[in-house]
Amino acid sequence: MHHVMFDIDGTLIESYQFDSDCFVAAIKEVTGLSVDSNWERYPHATDRGILMTLIERQLPQYDLASLEQQVKAVFIRNIKQHISDHPVREIAGARNFMAQLLDSDQFTVSLATGGWGETALLKLQSAGFDTSRLQLTSSNDHHARTGIMKIARHQVGEVSEGSLTYFGDALWDVNACRSLGVNLVIIGNRVEHHQQLPNYLDVDAALRFVIGGGA
């Protein structure tokens, strides 16, 4: 049994840029602060982790629970407005690849995103994913990407060492998988990796990376 775990923004759906823009706008509306949107400069590139860093560096007057509640509400509104005008597009072949994994008895599937769960579901549904079949762990569950991944892994049940493959698209995915010793496949060209695909149209190639386990 192989456990296949997916990031969402930039990995399953074409949402990275507008998601980032909506998040920055939400923080600005709530706090008045114009934030640095190069998330690689933050210790934890997750929605909760970014807010924690902002409190430490620039917003000491806020507590995390209050700031998260306020920013999340505006962020959800921003995402809903955006996708009502611009439906989200999948990364080519992502829904088909996901369905093949879910329909097979060889794989367990989970989602582990640094975004909040509420907006993740909105975006996936807009892109045509059947979210009723998907098990999601998000920034609602932990501030660190490695923590999110550990929770996602636990929620699908025990899996043998080395049988987990993570699909991501960014430097923080590379770092998290290196830290946890997880087999990684990068989608797109935002970062270079020895296992890399432009999309999911070549299902056989994607499955070779999963079953090969990094070999």
PyMOL CGO cylinders between C-alpha atoms (Angstrom):
from pymol import cmd
from pymol.cgo import CYLINDER

trace = [
    CYLINDER, 0.00, 0.00, 0.00, 1.38, 3.37, -1.05, 0.3, 1, 1, 1, 1, 1, 1,
    CYLINDER, 1.38, 3.37, -1.05, 0.27, 6.58, 0.63, 0.3, 1, 1, 1, 1, 1, 1,
    CYLINDER, 0.27, 6.58, 0.63, 0.15, 9.51, -1.82, 0.3, 1, 1, 1, 1, 1, 1,
    CYLINDER, 0.15, 9.51, -1.82, -0.10, 12.97, -0.27, 0.3, 1, 1, 1, 1, 1, 1,
    CYLINDER, -0.10, 12.97, -0.27, -0.76, 16.19, -2.19, 0.3, 1, 1, 1, 1, 1, 1,
    CYLINDER, -0.76, 16.19, -2.19, -0.20, 19.86, -1.60, 0.3, 1, 1, 1, 1, 1, 1,
    CYLINDER, -0.20, 19.86, -1.60, -3.00, 21.89, -3.22, 0.3, 1, 1, 1, 1, 1, 1,
    CYLINDER, -3.00, 21.89, -3.22, -2.11, 25.40, -4.46, 0.3, 1, 1, 1, 1, 1, 1,
    CYLINDER, -2.11, 25.40, -4.46, 0.16, 25.10, -7.49, 0.3, 1, 1, 1, 1, 1, 1,
    CYLINDER, 0.16, 25.10, -7.49, 0.17, 21.30, -7.17, 0.3, 1, 1, 1, 1, 1, 1,
    CYLINDER, 0.17, 21.30, -7.17, -3.41, 20.23, -7.88, 0.3, 1, 1, 1, 1, 1, 1,
    CYLINDER, -3.41, 20.23, -7.88, -4.91, 23.55, -8.95, 0.3, 1, 1, 1, 1, 1, 1,
    CYLINDER, -4.91, 23.55, -8.95, -3.73, 26.77, -10.59, 0.3, 1, 1, 1, 1, 1, 1,
    CYLINDER, -3.73, 26.77, -10.59, -4.35, 28.92, -7.54, 0.3, 1, 1, 1, 1, 1, 1,
    CYLINDER, -4.35, 28.92, -7.54, -1.01, 29.92, -6.07, 0.3, 1, 1, 1, 1, 1, 1,
    CYLINDER, -1.01, 29.92, -6.07, -0.94, 33.55, -7.22, 0.3, 1, 1, 1, 1, 1, 1,
    CYLINDER, -0.94, 33.55, -7.22, -4.53, 34.57, -6.60, 0.3, 1, 1, 1, 1, 1, 1,
    CYLINDER, -4.53, 34.57, -6.60, -4.53, 32.76, -3.25, 0.3, 1, 1, 1, 1, 1, 1,
    CYLINDER, -4.53, 32.76, -3.25, -1.46, 34.73, -2.21, 0.3, 1, 1, 1, 1, 1, 1,
    CYLINDER, -1.46, 34.73, -2.21, -3.00, 38.01, -3.41, 0.3, 1, 1, 1, 1, 1, 1,
    CYLINDER, -3.00, 38.01, -3.41, -6.25, 37.36, -1.53, 0.3, 1, 1, 1, 1, 1, 1,
    CYLINDER, -6.25, 37.36, -1.53, -4.31, 36.52, 1.63, 0.3, 1, 1, 1, 1, 1, 1,
    CYLINDER, -4.31, 36.52, 1.63, -2.20, 39.68, 1.46, 0.3, 1, 1, 1, 1, 1, 1,
    CYLINDER, -2.20, 39.68, 1.46, -5.34, 41.75, 0.87, 0.3, 1, 1, 1, 1, 1, 1,
    CYLINDER, -5.34, 41.75, 0.87, -7.06, 40.17, 3.87, 0.3, 1, 1, 1, 1, 1, 1,
    CYLINDER, -7.06, 40.17, 3.87, -4.15, 40.96, 6.17, 0.3, 1, 1, 1, 1, 1, 1,
    CYLINDER, -4.15, 40.96, 6.17, -4.07, 44.53, 4.86, 0.3, 1, 1, 1, 1, 1, 1,
    CYLINDER, -4.07, 44.53, 4.86, -7.80, 45.02, 5.44, 0.3, 1, 1, 1, 1, 1, 1,
    CYLINDER, -7.80, 45.02, 5.44, -7.68, 43.68, 8.98, 0.3, 1, 1, 1, 1, 1, 1,
    CYLINDER, -7.68, 43.68, 8.98, -4.40, 45.16, 10.21, 0.3, 1, 1, 1, 1, 1, 1,
    CYLINDER, -4.40, 45.16, 10.21, -3.46, 47.93, 7.77, 0.3, 1, 1, 1, 1, 1, 1,
    CYLINDER, -3.46, 47.93, 7.77, -0.13, 46.17, 7.22, 0.3, 1, 1, 1, 1, 1, 1,
    CYLINDER, -0.13, 46.17, 7.22, 1.33, 45.61, 3.75, 0.3, 1, 1, 1, 1, 1, 1,
    CYLINDER, 1.33, 45.61, 3.75, 3.17, 42.33, 4.13, 0.3, 1, 1, 1, 1, 1, 1,
    CYLINDER, 3.17, 42.33, 4.13, 6.08, 40.77, 2.26, 0.3, 1, 1, 1, 1, 1, 1,
    CYLINDER, 6.08, 40.77, 2.26, 4.49, 38.10, 0.06, 0.3, 1, 1, 1, 1, 1, 1,
    CYLINDER, 4.49, 38.10, 0.06, 7.72, 36.18, -0.55, 0.3, 1, 1, 1, 1, 1, 1,
    CYLINDER, 7.72, 36.18, -0.55, 6.63, 33.35, 1.71, 0.3, 1, 1, 1, 1, 1, 1,
    CYLINDER, 6.63, 33.35, 1.71, 10.02, 31.66, 1.48, 0.3, 1, 1, 1, 1, 1, 1,
    CYLINDER, 10.02, 31.66, 1.48, 11.23, 34.35, 3.91, 0.3, 1, 1, 1, 1, 1, 1,
    CYLINDER, 11.23, 34.35, 3.91, 8.93, 33.07, 6.64, 0.3, 1, 1, 1, 1, 1, 1,
    CYLINDER, 8.93, 33.07, 6.64, 9.88, 30.20, 8.98, 0.3, 1, 1, 1, 1, 1, 1,
    CYLINDER, 9.88, 30.20, 8.98, 6.55, 28.51, 8.24, 0.3, 1, 1, 1, 1, 1, 1,
    CYLINDER, 6.55, 28.51, 8.24, 4.94, 29.18, 4.85, 0.3, 1, 1, 1, 1, 1, 1,
    CYLINDER, 4.94, 29.18, 4.85, 1.43, 28.32, 6.02, 0.3, 1, 1, 1, 1, 1, 1,
    CYLINDER, 1.43, 28.32, 6.02, -1.52, 30.62, 6.66, 0.3, 1, 1, 1, 1, 1, 1,
    CYLINDER, -1.52, 30.62, 6.66, -1.29, 30.16, 10.43, 0.3, 1, 1, 1, 1, 1, 1,
    CYLINDER, -1.29, 30.16, 10.43, 2.51, 30.16, 10.44, 0.3, 1, 1, 1, 1, 1, 1,
    CYLINDER, 2.51, 30.16, 10.44, 2.68, 33.44, 8.51, 0.3, 1, 1, 1, 1, 1, 1,
    CYLINDER, 2.68, 33.44, 8.51, 0.32, 35.13, 10.98, 0.3, 1, 1, 1, 1, 1, 1,
    CYLINDER, 0.32, 35.13, 10.98, 2.42, 33.82, 13.89, 0.3, 1, 1, 1, 1, 1, 1,
    CYLINDER, 2.42, 33.82, 13.89, 5.52, 35.37, 12.32, 0.3, 1, 1, 1, 1, 1, 1,
    CYLINDER, 5.52, 35.37, 12.32, 3.75, 38.67, 11.69, 0.3, 1, 1, 1, 1, 1, 1,
    CYLINDER, 3.75, 38.67, 11.69, 2.69, 38.84, 15.34, 0.3, 1, 1, 1, 1, 1, 1,
    CYLINDER, 2.69, 38.84, 15.34, 6.27, 38.20, 16.43, 0.3, 1, 1, 1, 1, 1, 1,
    CYLINDER, 6.27, 38.20, 16.43, 7.79, 40.71, 14.02, 0.3, 1, 1, 1, 1, 1, 1,
    CYLINDER, 7.79, 40.71, 14.02, 5.26, 43.45, 13.36, 0.3, 1, 1, 1, 1, 1, 1,
    CYLINDER, 5.26, 43.45, 13.36, 1.90, 42.92, 15.07, 0.3, 1, 1, 1, 1, 1, 1,
    CYLINDER, 1.90, 42.92, 15.07, 2.57, 42.30, 18.79, 0.3, 1, 1, 1, 1, 1, 1,
    CYLINDER, 2.57, 42.30, 18.79, -0.78, 43.89, 19.68, 0.3, 1, 1, 1, 1, 1, 1,
    CYLINDER, -0.78, 43.89, 19.68, -2.62, 40.86, 18.28, 0.3, 1, 1, 1, 1, 1, 1,
    CYLINDER, -2.62, 40.86, 18.28, -3.08, 37.39, 19.73, 0.3, 1, 1, 1, 1, 1, 1,
    CYLINDER, -3.08, 37.39, 19.73, -3.07, 34.53, 17.24, 0.3, 1, 1, 1, 1, 1, 1,
    CYLINDER, -3.07, 34.53, 17.24, -6.65, 33.34, 17.81, 0.3, 1, 1, 1, 1, 1, 1,
    CYLINDER, -6.65, 33.34, 17.81, -8.12, 36.79, 17.25, 0.3, 1, 1, 1, 1, 1, 1,
    CYLINDER, -8.12, 36.79, 17.25, -5.96, 37.65, 14.25, 0.3, 1, 1, 1, 1, 1, 1,
    CYLINDER, -5.96, 37.65, 14.25, -6.57, 34.28, 12.62, 0.3, 1, 1, 1, 1, 1, 1,
    CYLINDER, -6.57, 34.28, 12.62, -10.33, 34.56, 13.07, 0.3, 1, 1, 1, 1, 1, 1,
    CYLINDER, -10.33, 34.56, 13.07, -10.45, 38.06, 11.56, 0.3, 1, 1, 1, 1, 1, 1,
    CYLINDER, -10.45, 38.06, 11.56, -8.07, 37.44, 8.65, 0.3, 1, 1, 1, 1, 1, 1,
    CYLINDER, -8.07, 37.44, 8.65, -9.63, 34.09, 7.80, 0.3, 1, 1, 1, 1, 1, 1,
    CYLINDER, -9.63, 34.09, 7.80, -13.11, 35.63, 7.53, 0.3, 1, 1, 1, 1, 1, 1,
    CYLINDER, -13.11, 35.63, 7.53, -11.92, 38.29, 5.08, 0.3, 1, 1, 1, 1, 1, 1,
    CYLINDER, -11.92, 38.29, 5.08, -9.76, 35.79, 3.21, 0.3, 1, 1, 1, 1, 1, 1,
    CYLINDER, -9.76, 35.79, 3.21, -12.70, 33.42, 2.69, 0.3, 1, 1, 1, 1, 1, 1,
    CYLINDER, -12.70, 33.42, 2.69, -14.76, 36.31, 1.37, 0.3, 1, 1, 1, 1, 1, 1,
    CYLINDER, -14.76, 36.31, 1.37, -11.93, 37.32, -1.00, 0.3, 1, 1, 1, 1, 1, 1,
    CYLINDER, -11.93, 37.32, -1.00, -11.54, 33.76, -2.31, 0.3, 1, 1, 1, 1, 1, 1,
    CYLINDER, -11.54, 33.76, -2.31, -15.28, 33.40, -2.87, 0.3, 1, 1, 1, 1, 1, 1,
    CYLINDER, -15.28, 33.40, -2.87, -15.38, 36.65, -4.80, 0.3, 1, 1, 1, 1, 1, 1,
    CYLINDER, -15.38, 36.65, -4.80, -12.42, 35.69, -6.95, 0.3, 1, 1, 1, 1, 1, 1,
    CYLINDER, -12.42, 35.69, -6.95, -13.60, 32.21, -7.89, 0.3, 1, 1, 1, 1, 1, 1,
    CYLINDER, -13.60, 32.21, -7.89, -17.13, 33.43, -8.63, 0.3, 1, 1, 1, 1, 1, 1,
    CYLINDER, -17.13, 33.43, -8.63, -15.60, 35.50, -11.44, 0.3, 1, 1, 1, 1, 1, 1,
    CYLINDER, -15.60, 35.50, -11.44, -12.69, 33.20, -12.30, 0.3, 1, 1, 1, 1, 1, 1,
    CYLINDER, -12.69, 33.20, -12.30, -13.39, 29.50, -11.70, 0.3, 1, 1, 1, 1, 1, 1,
    CYLINDER, -13.39, 29.50, -11.70, -10.29, 27.63, -10.60, 0.3, 1, 1, 1, 1, 1, 1,
    CYLINDER, -10.29, 27.63, -10.60, -8.51, 25.40, -13.11, 0.3, 1, 1, 1, 1, 1, 1,
    CYLINDER, -8.51, 25.40, -13.11, -6.92, 22.09, -12.25, 0.3, 1, 1, 1, 1, 1, 1,
    CYLINDER, -6.92, 22.09, -12.25, -3.32, 21.35, -13.07, 0.3, 1, 1, 1, 1, 1, 1,
    CYLINDER, -3.32, 21.35, -13.07, -3.74, 19.34, -16.27, 0.3, 1, 1, 1, 1, 1, 1,
    CYLINDER, -3.74, 19.34, -16.27, -4.70, 15.75, -15.50, 0.3, 1, 1, 1, 1, 1, 1,
    CYLINDER, -4.70, 15.75, -15.50, -4.89, 16.22, -11.71, 0.3, 1, 1, 1, 1, 1, 1,
    CYLINDER, -4.89, 16.22, -11.71, -8.52, 15.13, -11.25, 0.3, 1, 1, 1, 1, 1, 1,
    CYLINDER, -8.52, 15.13, -11.25, -8.05, 12.04, -13.40, 0.3, 1, 1, 1, 1, 1, 1,
    CYLINDER, -8.05, 12.04, -13.40, -4.85, 11.06, -11.61, 0.3, 1, 1, 1, 1, 1, 1,
    CYLINDER, -4.85, 11.06, -11.61, -6.50, 11.57, -8.22, 0.3, 1, 1, 1, 1, 1, 1,
    CYLINDER, -6.50, 11.57, -8.22, -9.51, 9.48, -9.26, 0.3, 1, 1, 1, 1, 1, 1,
    CYLINDER, -9.51, 9.48, -9.26, -7.26, 6.63, -10.42, 0.3, 1, 1, 1, 1, 1, 1,
    CYLINDER, -7.26, 6.63, -10.42, -5.49, 6.58, -7.07, 0.3, 1, 1, 1, 1, 1, 1,
    CYLINDER, -5.49, 6.58, -7.07, -8.75, 6.72, -5.10, 0.3, 1, 1, 1, 1, 1, 1,
    CYLINDER, -8.75, 6.72, -5.10, -10.29, 3.94, -7.18, 0.3, 1, 1, 1, 1, 1, 1,
    CYLINDER, -10.29, 3.94, -7.18, -7.30, 1.64, -6.69, 0.3, 1, 1, 1, 1, 1, 1,
    CYLINDER, -7.30, 1.64, -6.69, -6.73, -0.64, -3.72, 0.3, 1, 1, 1, 1, 1, 1,
    CYLINDER, -6.73, -0.64, -3.72, -2.97, -0.01, -3.99, 0.3, 1, 1, 1, 1, 1, 1,
    CYLINDER, -2.97, -0.01, -3.99, -3.08, 3.56, -2.70, 0.3, 1, 1, 1, 1, 1, 1,
    CYLINDER, -3.08, 3.56, -2.70, -4.28, 5.71, 0.16, 0.3, 1, 1, 1, 1, 1, 1,
    CYLINDER, -4.28, 5.71, 0.16, -4.64, 9.42, -0.60, 0.3, 1, 1, 1, 1, 1, 1,
    CYLINDER, -4.64, 9.42, -0.60, -4.49, 12.53, 1.53, 0.3, 1, 1, 1, 1, 1, 1,
    CYLINDER, -4.49, 12.53, 1.53, -4.19, 16.29, 1.09, 0.3, 1, 1, 1, 1, 1, 1,
    CYLINDER, -4.19, 16.29, 1.09, -1.79, 18.33, 3.24, 0.3, 1, 1, 1, 1, 1, 1,
    CYLINDER, -1.79, 18.33, 3.24, -1.92, 22.04, 2.55, 0.3, 1, 1, 1, 1, 1, 1,
    CYLINDER, -1.92, 22.04, 2.55, -0.38, 25.06, 4.21, 0.3, 1, 1, 1, 1, 1, 1,
    CYLINDER, -0.38, 25.06, 4.21, -3.60, 26.95, 3.50, 0.3, 1, 1, 1, 1, 1, 1,
    CYLINDER, -3.60, 26.95, 3.50, -6.69, 26.91, 5.68, 0.3, 1, 1, 1, 1, 1, 1,
    CYLINDER, -6.69, 26.91, 5.68, -9.12, 24.07, 5.11, 0.3, 1, 1, 1, 1, 1, 1,
    CYLINDER, -9.12, 24.07, 5.11, -12.14, 26.25, 4.36, 0.3, 1, 1, 1, 1, 1, 1,
    CYLINDER, -12.14, 26.25, 4.36, -10.53, 28.01, 1.39, 0.3, 1, 1, 1, 1, 1, 1,
    CYLINDER, -10.53, 28.01, 1.39, -8.84, 24.82, 0.20, 0.3, 1, 1, 1, 1, 1, 1,
    CYLINDER, -8.84, 24.82, 0.20, -12.23, 23.13, -0.19, 0.3, 1, 1, 1, 1, 1, 1,
    CYLINDER, -12.23, 23.13, -0.19, -13.73, 26.16, -1.97, 0.3, 1, 1, 1, 1, 1, 1,
    CYLINDER, -13.73, 26.16, -1.97, -10.92, 26.16, -4.53, 0.3, 1, 1, 1, 1, 1, 1,
    CYLINDER, -10.92, 26.16, -4.53, -10.95, 22.41, -5.10, 0.3, 1, 1, 1, 1, 1, 1,
    CYLINDER, -10.95, 22.41, -5.10, -14.72, 22.39, -5.58, 0.3, 1, 1, 1, 1, 1, 1,
    CYLINDER, -14.72, 22.39, -5.58, -14.44, 25.28, -8.04, 0.3, 1, 1, 1, 1, 1, 1,
    CYLINDER, -14.44, 25.28, -8.04, -11.92, 23.21, -10.02, 0.3, 1, 1, 1, 1, 1, 1,
    CYLINDER, -11.92, 23.21, -10.02, -14.29, 20.23, -10.16, 0.3, 1, 1, 1, 1, 1, 1,
    CYLINDER, -14.29, 20.23, -10.16, -12.78, 17.94, -7.53, 0.3, 1, 1, 1, 1, 1, 1,
    CYLINDER, -12.78, 17.94, -7.53, -15.13, 15.67, -5.60, 0.3, 1, 1, 1, 1, 1, 1,
    CYLINDER, -15.13, 15.67, -5.60, -14.06, 16.79, -2.13, 0.3, 1, 1, 1, 1, 1, 1,
    CYLINDER, -14.06, 16.79, -2.13, -16.34, 14.25, -0.43, 0.3, 1, 1, 1, 1, 1, 1,
    CYLINDER, -16.34, 14.25, -0.43, -13.72, 11.62, -1.30, 0.3, 1, 1, 1, 1, 1, 1,
    CYLINDER, -13.72, 11.62, -1.30, -10.73, 13.63, -0.09, 0.3, 1, 1, 1, 1, 1, 1,
    CYLINDER, -10.73, 13.63, -0.09, -9.14, 13.62, 3.35, 0.3, 1, 1, 1, 1, 1, 1,
    CYLINDER, -9.14, 13.62, 3.35, -7.78, 17.09, 4.08, 0.3, 1, 1, 1, 1, 1, 1,
    CYLINDER, -7.78, 17.09, 4.08, -5.28, 18.29, 6.67, 0.3, 1, 1, 1, 1, 1, 1,
    CYLINDER, -5.28, 18.29, 6.67, -4.51, 22.00, 6.66, 0.3, 1, 1, 1, 1, 1, 1,
    CYLINDER, -4.51, 22.00, 6.66, -3.18, 25.03, 8.50, 0.3, 1, 1, 1, 1, 1, 1,
    CYLINDER, -3.18, 25.03, 8.50, -6.25, 24.65, 10.71, 0.3, 1, 1, 1, 1, 1, 1,
    CYLINDER, -6.25, 24.65, 10.71, -4.47, 21.64, 12.22, 0.3, 1, 1, 1, 1, 1, 1,
    CYLINDER, -4.47, 21.64, 12.22, -0.88, 22.87, 12.64, 0.3, 1, 1, 1, 1, 1, 1,
    CYLINDER, -0.88, 22.87, 12.64, 1.29, 25.92, 11.89, 0.3, 1, 1, 1, 1, 1, 1,
    CYLINDER, 1.29, 25.92, 11.89, 4.20, 23.92, 10.40, 0.3, 1, 1, 1, 1, 1, 1,
    CYLINDER, 4.20, 23.92, 10.40, 4.09, 22.08, 7.08, 0.3, 1, 1, 1, 1, 1, 1,
    CYLINDER, 4.09, 22.08, 7.08, 5.89, 19.11, 8.60, 0.3, 1, 1, 1, 1, 1, 1,
    CYLINDER, 5.89, 19.11, 8.60, 3.30, 19.03, 11.37, 0.3, 1, 1, 1, 1, 1, 1,
    CYLINDER, 3.30, 19.03, 11.37, 0.47, 19.12, 8.84, 0.3, 1, 1, 1, 1, 1, 1,
    CYLINDER, 0.47, 19.12, 8.84, 2.06, 16.25, 6.92, 0.3, 1, 1, 1, 1, 1, 1,
    CYLINDER, 2.06, 16.25, 6.92, 2.52, 14.16, 10.07, 0.3, 1, 1, 1, 1, 1, 1,
    CYLINDER, 2.52, 14.16, 10.07, -1.14, 14.63, 11.01, 0.3, 1, 1, 1, 1, 1, 1,
    CYLINDER, -1.14, 14.63, 11.01, -2.25, 13.73, 7.47, 0.3, 1, 1, 1, 1, 1, 1,
    CYLINDER, -2.25, 13.73, 7.47, -0.16, 10.60, 7.58, 0.3, 1, 1, 1, 1, 1, 1,
    CYLINDER, -0.16, 10.60, 7.58, -1.60, 9.58, 10.94, 0.3, 1, 1, 1, 1, 1, 1,
    CYLINDER, -1.60, 9.58, 10.94, -5.17, 10.13, 9.78, 0.3, 1, 1, 1, 1, 1, 1,
    CYLINDER, -5.17, 10.13, 9.78, -4.92, 7.57, 6.97, 0.3, 1, 1, 1, 1, 1, 1,
    CYLINDER, -4.92, 7.57, 6.97, -3.52, 4.96, 9.34, 0.3, 1, 1, 1, 1, 1, 1,
    CYLINDER, -3.52, 4.96, 9.34, -0.08, 3.50, 9.82, 0.3, 1, 1, 1, 1, 1, 1,
    CYLINDER, -0.08, 3.50, 9.82, 1.98, 3.10, 6.67, 0.3, 1, 1, 1, 1, 1, 1,
    CYLINDER, 1.98, 3.10, 6.67, 5.34, 1.42, 6.36, 0.3, 1, 1, 1, 1, 1, 1,
    CYLINDER, 5.34, 1.42, 6.36, 8.51, 3.50, 6.29, 0.3, 1, 1, 1, 1, 1, 1,
    CYLINDER, 8.51, 3.50, 6.29, 9.31, 4.79, 2.82, 0.3, 1, 1, 1, 1, 1, 1,
    CYLINDER, 9.31, 4.79, 2.82, 5.86, 4.19, 1.35, 0.3, 1, 1, 1, 1, 1, 1,
    CYLINDER, 5.86, 4.19, 1.35, 4.80, 7.86, 1.43, 0.3, 1, 1, 1, 1, 1, 1,
    CYLINDER, 4.80, 7.86, 1.43, 5.10, 10.06, -1.66, 0.3, 1, 1, 1, 1, 1, 1,
    CYLINDER, 5.10, 10.06, -1.66, 4.32, 13.77, -1.54, 0.3, 1, 1, 1, 1, 1, 1,
    CYLINDER, 4.32, 13.77, -1.54, 3.41, 15.88, -4.58, 0.3, 1, 1, 1, 1, 1, 1,
    CYLINDER, 3.41, 15.88, -4.58, 4.33, 19.54, -4.16, 0.3, 1, 1, 1, 1, 1, 1,
    CYLINDER, 4.33, 19.54, -4.16, 5.47, 22.56, -6.13, 0.3, 1, 1, 1, 1, 1, 1,
    CYLINDER, 5.47, 22.56, -6.13, 7.58, 24.82, -3.92, 0.3, 1, 1, 1, 1, 1, 1,
    CYLINDER, 7.58, 24.82, -3.92, 10.81, 25.10, -1.96, 0.3, 1, 1, 1, 1, 1, 1,
    CYLINDER, 10.81, 25.10, -1.96, 9.00, 24.59, 1.33, 0.3, 1, 1, 1, 1, 1, 1,
    CYLINDER, 9.00, 24.59, 1.33, 7.75, 21.25, 0.03, 0.3, 1, 1, 1, 1, 1, 1,
    CYLINDER, 7.75, 21.25, 0.03, 11.32, 20.23, -0.77, 0.3, 1, 1, 1, 1, 1, 1,
    CYLINDER, 11.32, 20.23, -0.77, 12.48, 21.28, 2.70, 0.3, 1, 1, 1, 1, 1, 1,
    CYLINDER, 12.48, 21.28, 2.70, 9.62, 19.53, 4.51, 0.3, 1, 1, 1, 1, 1, 1,
    CYLINDER, 9.62, 19.53, 4.51, 10.08, 16.28, 2.61, 0.3, 1, 1, 1, 1, 1, 1,
    CYLINDER, 10.08, 16.28, 2.61, 13.83, 16.36, 3.19, 0.3, 1, 1, 1, 1, 1, 1,
    CYLINDER, 13.83, 16.36, 3.19, 13.23, 16.91, 6.91, 0.3, 1, 1, 1, 1, 1, 1,
    CYLINDER, 13.23, 16.91, 6.91, 10.80, 14.00, 7.13, 0.3, 1, 1, 1, 1, 1, 1,
    CYLINDER, 10.80, 14.00, 7.13, 12.59, 11.69, 4.71, 0.3, 1, 1, 1, 1, 1, 1,
    CYLINDER, 12.59, 11.69, 4.71, 9.61, 11.60, 2.36, 0.3, 1, 1, 1, 1, 1, 1,
    CYLINDER, 9.61, 11.60, 2.36, 9.71, 10.73, -1.35, 0.3, 1, 1, 1, 1, 1, 1,
    CYLINDER, 9.71, 10.73, -1.35, 8.91, 13.93, -3.26, 0.3, 1, 1, 1, 1, 1, 1,
    CYLINDER, 8.91, 13.93, -3.26, 7.57, 14.66, -6.75, 0.3, 1, 1, 1, 1, 1, 1,
    CYLINDER, 7.57, 14.66, -6.75, 7.57, 18.29, -7.86, 0.3, 1, 1, 1, 1, 1, 1,
    CYLINDER, 7.57, 18.29, -7.86, 4.85, 19.54, -10.19, 0.3, 1, 1, 1, 1, 1, 1,
    CYLINDER, 4.85, 19.54, -10.19, 5.66, 22.54, -12.40, 0.3, 1, 1, 1, 1, 1, 1,
    CYLINDER, 5.66, 22.54, -12.40, 8.86, 24.57, -12.59, 0.3, 1, 1, 1, 1, 1, 1,
    CYLINDER, 8.86, 24.57, -12.59, 8.92, 26.82, -9.51, 0.3, 1, 1, 1, 1, 1, 1,
    CYLINDER, 8.92, 26.82, -9.51, 11.72, 24.73, -8.01, 0.3, 1, 1, 1, 1, 1, 1,
    CYLINDER, 11.72, 24.73, -8.01, 14.09, 22.08, -9.40, 0.3, 1, 1, 1, 1, 1, 1,
    CYLINDER, 14.09, 22.08, -9.40, 14.04, 18.49, -8.20, 0.3, 1, 1, 1, 1, 1, 1,
    CYLINDER, 14.04, 18.49, -8.20, 15.24, 15.17, -9.58, 0.3, 1, 1, 1, 1, 1, 1,
    CYLINDER, 15.24, 15.17, -9.58, 11.64, 13.88, -9.73, 0.3, 1, 1, 1, 1, 1, 1,
    CYLINDER, 11.64, 13.88, -9.73, 9.63, 16.50, -11.60, 0.3, 1, 1, 1, 1, 1, 1,
    CYLINDER, 9.63, 16.50, -11.60, 6.63, 16.65, -13.94, 0.3, 1, 1, 1, 1, 1, 1,
    CYLINDER, 6.63, 16.65, -13.94, 4.89, 19.58, -15.67, 0.3, 1, 1, 1, 1, 1, 1,
    CYLINDER, 4.89, 19.58, -15.67, 1.45, 18.11, -14.87, 0.3, 1, 1, 1, 1, 1, 1,
    CYLINDER, 1.45, 18.11, -14.87, -0.34, 14.77, -14.44, 0.3, 1, 1, 1, 1, 1, 1,
    CYLINDER, -0.34, 14.77, -14.44, -1.01, 13.92, -18.08, 0.3, 1, 1, 1, 1, 1, 1,
    CYLINDER, -1.01, 13.92, -18.08, 1.69, 11.25, -18.09, 0.3, 1, 1, 1, 1, 1, 1,
    CYLINDER, 1.69, 11.25, -18.09, 0.07, 9.00, -15.48, 0.3, 1, 1, 1, 1, 1, 1,
    CYLINDER, 0.07, 9.00, -15.48, 2.62, 6.23, -15.97, 0.3, 1, 1, 1, 1, 1, 1,
    CYLINDER, 2.62, 6.23, -15.97, 5.50, 8.60, -15.19, 0.3, 1, 1, 1, 1, 1, 1,
    CYLINDER, 5.50, 8.60, -15.19, 3.75, 9.87, -12.07, 0.3, 1, 1, 1, 1, 1, 1,
    CYLINDER, 3.75, 9.87, -12.07, 3.07, 6.34, -10.87, 0.3, 1, 1, 1, 1, 1, 1,
    CYLINDER, 3.07, 6.34, -10.87, 6.69, 5.32, -11.47, 0.3, 1, 1, 1, 1, 1, 1,
    CYLINDER, 6.69, 5.32, -11.47, 7.81, 8.06, -9.08, 0.3, 1, 1, 1, 1, 1, 1,
    CYLINDER, 7.81, 8.06, -9.08, 5.30, 6.84, -6.49, 0.3, 1, 1, 1, 1, 1, 1,
    CYLINDER, 5.30, 6.84, -6.49, 5.98, 3.14, -6.74, 0.3, 1, 1, 1, 1, 1, 1,
    CYLINDER, 5.98, 3.14, -6.74, 9.71, 3.63, -7.25, 0.3, 1, 1, 1, 1, 1, 1,
    CYLINDER, 9.71, 3.63, -7.25, 9.80, 5.54, -3.96, 0.3, 1, 1, 1, 1, 1, 1,
    CYLINDER, 9.80, 5.54, -3.96, 12.59, 7.85, -5.03, 0.3, 1, 1, 1, 1, 1, 1,
    CYLINDER, 12.59, 7.85, -5.03, 14.79, 5.16, -6.55, 0.3, 1, 1, 1, 1, 1, 1,
]
cmd.load_cgo(trace, "trace")
